[in-house]
């Protein structure tokens, strides 16, 4: 069902609830910015996030408050690496509960002189973690490869002739909402 049709099916009280929620909460827009928007636009973005995360749309319910984790993922000793099958992923910087989800955008490989690498970000995956221990590696090679292609360079074991990077933008997901984004820049290496 289209969002316009869903908005029309809401009761007056439900529309007022979305409008009130939208006045106090930012939503992630297609341009990567978090902004406050109308109740109808907020509902549209929340329903889209819920669909991407594999959850029921439930347009009648505004999102409940979410306590965001503080820097749960990093690129510390996590690549991207090219040796063997390679690794595109993150390292857990704290214990993360089963079912925690992150929306991940990434660029194709770019060299250090690339202008506006942020403009090259593409949505890669909704990363759903199992119970993840501190310092555990979490990879998403197949999802990255499907969207951005190989990160291997032309040299032996995928070595790049100049420093080459992958930029990531990561948002934690919760109840239709996305946390403020964290930007990370990983230099592609053969191995640690």
PyMOL commands that set and color helices and strands:
alter all, ss='L'
color gray80, all
select helices_A, chain A and resi 3-9+12-24+39-52+117-120+141-148+156-158
alter helices_A, ss='H'
color red, helices_A
select strands_A, chain A and resi 27-28+34-35+73-74+89-92+101-106+110-111+122-128+137-139+164-174+177-178+182-187
alter strands_A, ss='S'
color yellow, strands_A
deselect
rebuild
show_as cartoon
